[in-house]
Amino acid sequence: MHDPTPDTGLGSFAAVLAGELPGDWTSTYHPDRGGLNVLTDRVWDMDDVADALANHTVDHCAVLRRHDGTRLFVAEQPGHGEGYLIAAMAPDDAPDEAFRGVREPDGLAVDADPFSAAEDVTFDLLPRYYVALAQARGNADRLALPQSAPQRIVMTWSDGSLVVDKPDRPDIARALTDSGFTFDPTRGVLVLSGDDTAHQAASARAAGARLDELGIGVVLRHPQARSALGTASVAPPTPTAVSRHRGR
């Protein structure tokens, strides 16, 4: 049975709170010796706790740490009443970009009773922290992946038809064939016939939309004109006089 009138000093409150939370927690008291901003800057809150820290000087605080690295910030509520502010602290090993779009697990204002505060933290603050942490970790993992160049499909005009080299990915090939491209086994390419130009244009737009959904860009190219075999390109003659009439 716990003491019905526990010591409400910040250090004692935090120590008792640490013993009431699930898991193995330690409590560290931080007196005001400068540098508390290193701790307050990691407070993961955009509500009451953040407002209090922005408008009032933190003279001292306590940090609770669990064996898995989870940290809780504890400070006195501003004003003359008894009570404390408790907020989760953001992990130090995640880049700032990982927190973009993540809802902060805003903290709590609690009475000076570490036992009831432990229940509020366990059933209210920590669940929100777990959700936010999972999102930030997921973002950090994606940011750590190598950023490859975006893939593109090149559609080349050839005798009125659009020609695409056969893709390696089946989903890309399916997007093209579902949009009207047919496989030419003799050349090993996909061809969109130009027999009906209106239908061809609609099919090309449909293929582009399907590929965009797959994150694939589309580039249209015209084949380079080549000189006939056995001939050399002839330079245009140098004009000796300027005509008074120009074509429009």
Secondary structure as UniProt FT lines:
FT   HELIX           10..20
FT   STRAND          25..30
FT   HELIX           37..40
FT   TURN            41..42
FT   HELIX           48..55
FT   STRAND          61..66
FT   TURN            67..68
FT   STRAND          71..76
FT   STRAND          84..89
FT   TURN            92..93
FT   HELIX           96..99
FT   TURN            100..101
FT   STRAND          108..110
FT   HELIX           114..120
FT   HELIX           121..125
FT   HELIX           126..144
FT   STRAND          152..158
FT   TURN            159..160
FT   STRAND          161..165
FT   HELIX           170..178
FT   TURN            179..180
FT   STRAND          182..184
FT   TURN            185..188
FT   STRAND          189..192
FT   HELIX           197..213
FT   TURN            214..215
FT   STRAND          217..221
FT   TURN            229..230
//
